[in-house]
Amino acid sequence: MHTYIHTHIHIHGNQTAEHMLLECGILREERERLTAAVAKTDNWPIKKDMLIKKHYKAFAEFTKTWAK
């Protein structure tokens, strides 16, 4: 996940991928959509490697908001 994020997404300032994925208030609505997609088949929080492998489409939609 770290490689994916740093290759495809620009994180501003000192924000970490962990913060953006689990805590960032700005991304609350997007995170709710991501967790709903994951919750259909898995529990949240999910291991990051499984998030990308198994829920890539939902994760990619979530990360599109980081690029704004």
C-alpha positions in Angstrom: 0.0 0.0 0.0 2.8 2.4 0.9 4.3 2.0 -2.6 0.9 2.4 -4.3 0.1 5.6 -2.4 3.5 7.2 -3.0 3.5 6.2 -6.6 -0.1 7.3 -7.5 -1.2 9.8 -4.8 0.3 13.1 -3.6 -0.1 13.4 0.2 0.1 17.0 1.5 2.3 18.1 4.4 3.0 15.6 7.1 -0.2 13.5 6.5 0.5 9.8 6.5 -1.3 7.1 4.5 -2.6 5.7 7.9 -4.0 9.1 8.8 -5.7 9.5 5.5 -7.2 6.0 5.5 -8.3 5.8 9.1 -8.6 9.3 10.7 -8.8 12.2 8.3 -12.0 14.2 9.0 -12.0 15.6 5.5 -12.3 12.2 4.0 -15.0 10.9 6.4 -17.7 10.5 3.7 -15.3 8.8 1.3 -14.1 6.5 4.1 -17.7 5.6 5.0 -18.2 4.4 1.4 -15.0 2.5 1.5 -15.8 0.8 4.8 -19.3 -0.1 3.5 -17.8 -1.7 0.4 -15.3 -3.7 2.6 -18.0 -4.7 5.1 -19.9 -6.6 2.4 -17.3 -9.4 2.7 -14.8 -8.4 5.4 -14.4 -6.6 8.7 -13.1 -3.1 9.0 -10.3 -2.2 9.5 -8.8 -4.6 7.1 -5.1 -5.4 6.5 -3.8 -2.9 4.0 -2.4 -5.6 1.6 -5.9 -7.2 1.6 -7.5 -3.9 1.0 -5.6 -3.4 -2.2 -5.8 -7.0 -3.3 -9.4 -7.8 -2.6 -11.0 -4.3 -2.6 -8.9 -2.5 -5.2 -11.8 -0.8 -7.0 -13.3 0.7 -3.8 -9.8 1.7 -2.6 -9.0 3.3 -5.9 -12.2 5.4 -5.7 -11.3 6.4 -2.1 -7.8 7.5 -3.1 -9.1 9.6 -6.0 -10.2 12.1 -3.4 -6.6 12.5 -2.1 -5.5 13.8 -5.5 -7.9 16.8 -5.3 
